[in-house]
Amino acid sequence: MTDTNTGVFGGLETQPAGERPDLLAEPVARAVADGKHEGAAEGPLVAQIDPELADTAAFCAAYDIGLDASANCVVIAAKRGGETRFAACVVLATTRVDVNGVVRRHLGARKARFADQADAVSATGMEYGGITPLGLPDDWPILVDPAVTAAPWVVIGSGLRRSKLVVAGAALAGLPNAEVVEGLGRPVG
C-alpha cells in the first residue's frame, strides 16, 4: 500500500527527511535543510531500513517496493583530454545506464565508465550503495532518465545504507545541474 500522506510507502514507514537528519549523509542533510530539493509540492521523506538490505533487489523484495518505483543513482567518471570529471545518472531499477553511448556522448567525453568505489565515496561524502542525487557537488551534472521524472514517487538512496528517501520523480529534474536525458536508461534483459 502506498499513501505518502500517512507515511506508508510499500513496506516503508516514512517521515519528513528534514526531521531526521540522523538518517541522512551529511551532504544530503545539508541539501534538504537548504531546500535544494525544490520542484516538488513537498520535500523528501526518509525511512530507516536494514543496511544489509540496501542493495536494490534485496531492498525491493524485503520492503515491497516495485523495481519501477526504485531509482538508482550511479556515479560516472568521464575523461576527455586527460581530465576526469564526475557526473551522476539516475535511472529506474528496471533499467541500466547507457554509459558508453548516451552518457559518453552527452558529456562530450572520449571515455566514460562507472567511477571506482573509493572515488565515488570520497567525491560524494556518501556511503557506497546509498549515493543519491541530493547533496552532490554543485558542479556535477545530474542526468535523469525521463521514466524517473514520470514516476509519481521513487525510492532512492539517502547517502547512507541504513535509510532510503522517497521523493517525487519530477523533483529530481528540478535539482541544481539536473537534466532529463532521453535514452539514458536501457531496459534490463
PyMOL commands that set and color helices and strands:
alter all, ss='L'
color gray80, all
select helices_A, chain A and resi 17-19+21-23+26-34+51-53+56-63+67-69+99-107+117-124+146-150+169-173
alter helices_A, ss='H'
color red, helices_A
select strands_A, chain A and resi 2-3+8-9+12-13+15-16+45-48+71-80+83-92+95-97+111-114+142-144+154-157+163-167+178-180+185-187
alter strands_A, ss='S'
color yellow, strands_A
deselect
rebuild
show_as cartoon
